[in-house]
């Protein structure tokens, strides 16, 4: 799909409204919804984009790939799709953009579903690798190593960091890790997007904390759908979203980690379908 900000690769399946838009996090792409999207598409139109800089999407030359770019891409995508009302499902880094878009477009949002994401300061823990990248001097060397390091070493570091986010390690876990690592390892654009998001994350969270009314004033129904065994975004983060958003419901998936859409796809799909089946808010 051609957008002013670049070419956005979209997986578009199913028919029926409201449409369900599935937004991935870092470091992944639309394939993170590969188990959930077919379950949703049996009843609804589902759209799973690769955000610009990730997967098979191509950003326009010189486009910054930080949080502002995520906001712009989401707004352009929703306009290009011409969706009157949609269910937005946001995971990880896409959460802040989805929250801001929902706040700015309450009449176009049927519901907002948050999967293990973040906004302001809370009980979240920064993953060790991201902490390392923020250190002076050491962080610069680590970034260089990520960009030019040997493939085998890069894979073990990636597997150690991202693999911890699953509650259970299975053959499917390994397969998905290798898919996402391959895109990240061999795509300069994905690495640039990763470094930009990581460089901006502290300022982003600080700015969001100063503007919590964006979250607390949301009128659209919200479902906080949380993998309870996430080692970084603890259940306390999900509970805080629930406390701050008066129109929210909280559902904990006790046997899933940071990627509930991969570890508990049937439960995740059932909860999203329930949110989509609600009567539209006024």
C-alpha positions as MATLAB code, in Angstrom:
seq = 'XXXXXXXXXXXXXXXXXXXXXXXXXXXXXXXXXXXXXXXXXXXXXXXXXXXXXXXXXXXXXXXXXXXXXXXXXXXXXXXXXXXXXXXXXXXXXXXXXXXXXXXXXXXXXXXXXXXXXXXXXXXXXXXXXXXXXXXXXXXXXXXXXXXXXXXXXXXXXXXXXXXXXXXXXXXXXXXXXXXXXXXXXXXXXXXXXXXXXXXXXXXXXXXXXXXXXXXXXXXXXXXXXXXXXXXXXXXXXXXXXXXXXXXXXXXXXXXXXXXXXXXXXXXXXXXXXXXXXXXXXX';
ca = [
       0.000    0.000    0.000;
       1.418    3.390   -1.065;
       1.522    5.953    1.742;
       3.117    9.416    1.757;
       5.680    8.028    4.236;
       6.549    4.958    2.147;
       5.282    1.613    0.896;
       3.474   -0.282    3.648;
       3.162   -4.056    3.292;
      -0.263   -5.183    4.560;
      -1.755   -8.618    5.225;
      -5.487   -8.134    4.545;
      -7.730  -11.136    5.315;
     -11.452  -11.714    5.806;
     -14.597   -9.641    5.513;
     -17.057   -7.993    7.851;
     -17.020   -5.105   10.232;
     -15.762   -3.647   12.342;
     -12.350   -4.146   10.765;
      -9.576   -5.268   13.115;
      -6.157   -3.616   12.691;
      -3.264   -5.609   14.176;
      -0.168   -3.561   15.058;
       3.103   -5.322   15.886;
       5.916   -4.358   18.233;
       9.701   -4.560   18.358;
      11.555   -6.572   17.129;
       8.931   -8.279   14.935;
       6.522   -7.618   12.063;
       2.981   -8.567   11.033;
       3.854  -12.275   11.169;
       3.608  -12.054   14.947;
      -0.161  -12.287   14.331;
       0.168  -15.292   12.024;
      -1.718  -17.596   14.429;
      -4.373  -15.050   15.462;
      -5.255  -13.354   12.170;
      -6.919  -16.388   10.492;
      -9.073  -16.929   13.615;
     -10.252  -13.315   13.484;
     -10.663  -13.299    9.687;
     -13.392  -15.943    9.922;
     -15.710  -13.148   11.149;
     -14.030   -9.815   10.410;
     -11.839   -8.031    7.955;
      -8.356   -8.018    9.471;
      -5.437   -5.780    8.492;
      -1.923   -6.552    9.755;
       0.663   -4.048    8.444;
       4.431   -4.156    8.618;
       5.143   -0.753   10.147;
       7.587    1.312    8.096;
      11.124    0.125    8.683;
      10.042   -3.397    9.629;
       9.282   -6.596    7.726;
       8.538   -6.046    4.047;
       7.635   -2.335    4.236;
       9.881    0.320    2.699;
      10.010    3.799    4.245;
      10.519    6.854    2.054;
      14.147    7.907    1.737;
      15.356    9.871    4.759;
      12.238    9.148    6.825;
      13.012    9.145   10.557;
      11.941    5.814   12.027;
      11.144    6.794   15.605;
       7.900    7.314   17.494;
       6.792   10.310   15.418;
       7.112    8.157   12.322;
       4.956    5.461   13.968;
       2.243    8.034   14.687;
       2.384    9.350   11.128;
       2.368    5.894    9.571;
      -0.650    4.798   11.604;
      -2.622    7.942   10.726;
      -1.794    7.601    7.020;
      -2.618    3.898    7.049;
      -6.022    4.398    8.686;
      -6.876    7.157    6.209;
      -5.742    5.076    3.226;
      -7.848    2.120    4.392;
     -10.881    4.433    4.772;
     -12.054    2.629    7.885;
     -15.046    4.308    9.524;
     -14.813    2.278   12.741;
     -12.061   -0.144   13.639;
     -10.769   -2.266   16.473;
      -7.118   -1.354   17.049;
      -4.923   -4.075   18.544;
      -1.519   -2.760   19.637;
       1.475   -4.700   20.945;
       4.721   -3.440   22.474;
       6.102   -0.287   20.758;
       2.896    0.338   18.762;
       0.918    1.003   21.962;
       1.670    4.748   22.340;
       0.776    5.454   18.688;
      -2.481    3.482   18.977;
      -3.422    5.305   22.196;
      -2.790    8.718   20.617;
      -4.675    7.817   17.425;
      -7.637    6.549   19.475;
      -7.679    9.742   21.543;
      -7.665   11.880   18.386;
     -10.243    9.736   16.547;
     -12.827    8.512   19.080;
     -15.579    8.346   16.451;
     -13.489    6.011   14.278;
     -12.490    3.648   17.086;
     -14.808    0.767   17.934;
     -12.406   -0.538   20.601;
      -8.739   -0.469   21.588;
      -6.983   -3.685   22.627;
      -3.576   -3.385   24.321;
      -1.268   -6.410   24.337;
       1.791   -6.136   26.622;
       2.715   -2.564   25.770;
       3.744    0.603   27.626;
       3.001    4.322   27.842;
       4.260    6.328   30.838;
       6.449    5.351   33.785;
       5.247    2.219   35.555;
       6.559   -1.159   36.693;
       8.103   -1.987   33.314;
      11.685   -3.264   33.246;
      13.943   -2.327   30.383;
      15.462   -5.471   28.811;
      19.189   -5.880   29.602;
      20.281   -5.411   25.987;
      18.415   -2.098   25.725;
      20.008   -0.966   29.002;
      23.422   -1.849   27.583;
      22.746    0.203   24.451;
      21.987    3.257   26.600;
      25.361    3.194   28.369;
      27.940    5.793   27.287;
      30.751    4.401   25.102;
      29.753    0.783   25.789;
      26.411    1.398   24.096;
      28.116    2.735   20.990;
      30.295   -0.367   20.768;
      27.277   -2.617   21.315;
      25.364   -0.865   18.512;
      28.320   -1.368   16.203;
      28.500   -5.024   17.148;
      24.789   -5.502   16.437;
      25.244   -3.947   12.996;
      28.380   -5.797   11.897;
      28.815   -8.698   14.354;
      29.119  -12.292   13.252;
      25.804  -13.962   12.430;
      26.238  -16.804   14.935;
      27.037  -14.505   17.846;
      24.262  -12.130   16.798;
      21.771  -15.025   16.809;
      22.762  -16.182   20.302;
      22.467  -12.643   21.695;
      19.080  -12.193   20.015;
      17.849  -15.590   21.208;
      18.978  -14.855   24.768;
      17.257  -11.472   24.846;
      14.016  -12.025   22.922;
      13.691  -15.720   23.773;
      13.268  -14.845   27.461;
      10.036  -13.065   26.593;
       8.215  -16.366   26.015;
       6.703  -18.217   28.969;
       7.510  -21.535   27.258;
      10.222  -22.393   24.755;
       9.001  -24.690   21.965;
       9.944  -25.592   18.401;
       7.510  -22.883   17.246;
       9.251  -20.378   19.502;
      12.570  -21.190   17.871;
      11.042  -20.907   14.388;
       9.586  -17.460   15.086;
      12.813  -16.274   16.703;
      14.778  -17.272   13.606;
      12.276  -15.546   11.294;
      12.429  -12.265   13.209;
      16.168  -12.442   13.745;
      16.708  -13.001   10.014;
      14.796   -9.858    9.096;
      16.551   -7.844   11.808;
      20.024   -9.219   11.109;
      20.017   -8.654    7.360;
      17.926   -5.474    7.073;
      19.757   -2.185    7.621;
      16.386   -0.425    7.724;
      15.111   -2.656   10.541;
      18.319   -2.075   12.511;
      18.001    1.686   11.981;
      14.384    1.546   13.188;
      15.459   -0.488   16.228;
      18.252    1.916   17.182;
      16.023    4.970   16.684;
      13.197    3.592   18.832;
      15.655    2.531   21.531;
      17.376    5.937   21.494;
      14.018    7.728   21.889;
      12.297    5.383   24.342;
      13.206    7.176   27.599;
      12.157   10.583   26.234;
       9.001    9.042   24.782;
       7.960    7.506   28.103;
       8.775   10.758   29.934;
       6.654   12.794   27.492;
       3.784   10.304   27.791;
       3.938   10.521   31.575;
       3.492   14.298   31.326;
       0.444   13.754   29.088;
      -1.362   10.947   30.869;
      -4.675   12.691   30.162;
      -4.368   11.337   26.618;
      -4.844    7.898   28.148;
      -7.176    8.745   31.024;
      -9.610   10.674   28.795;
     -10.093    7.887   26.224;
     -13.776    7.376   25.394;
     -13.394    4.225   23.300;
     -13.820    0.883   25.093;
     -10.439   -0.605   25.960;
      -9.417   -4.198   26.601;
      -6.102   -4.690   28.388;
      -5.109   -8.214   27.328;
      -1.915   -9.228   29.094;
       0.537  -12.114   29.098;
       1.118  -12.440   32.841;
       4.563  -14.075   32.527;
       6.208  -11.218   30.649;
       9.650  -10.702   32.274;
       9.787   -7.043   31.183;
       6.224   -5.698   31.077;
       4.962   -7.219   34.317;
       1.257   -7.730   35.141;
       1.501   -4.538   37.237;
       1.871   -2.584   33.960;
      -1.386   -4.062   32.647;
      -3.145   -3.344   35.929;
      -1.984    0.271   35.780;
      -3.478    0.670   32.296;
      -6.738   -0.695   33.701;
      -6.706    1.779   36.598;
      -5.909    4.779   34.391;
      -8.472    4.090   31.646;
     -12.005    4.244   33.054;
     -13.572    2.447   30.061;
     -11.168   -0.496   30.214;
     -11.432   -4.179   31.040;
      -8.468   -6.279   32.172;
      -7.891   -9.898   31.175;
      -4.720  -11.680   32.299;
      -3.440  -14.677   30.334;
      -1.728  -16.552   33.122;
       0.319  -18.928   30.963;
       1.630  -16.475   28.340;
       4.603  -14.132   28.244;
       5.366  -11.043   26.163;
       3.908  -12.525   22.974;
       0.418  -13.727   23.982;
      -0.716  -13.700   20.341;
       1.816  -16.481   19.697;
       1.533  -18.381   22.977;
      -2.244  -18.233   23.489;
      -3.686  -17.408   20.034;
      -7.133  -18.926   20.644;
      -7.590  -17.041   23.924;
      -6.343  -13.805   22.361;
      -8.611  -14.189   19.332;
     -11.632  -14.950   21.531;
     -11.062  -11.817   23.617;
     -10.549   -9.595   20.559;
     -13.728  -10.988   18.966;
     -15.596  -10.234   22.189;
     -14.360   -6.633   22.073;
     -15.385   -6.375   18.407;
     -18.871   -7.731   19.159;
     -19.711   -4.972   21.618;
     -22.254   -2.362   20.593;
     -20.453    0.785   19.412;
     -19.898    3.478   22.045;
     -21.642    6.835   21.653;
];
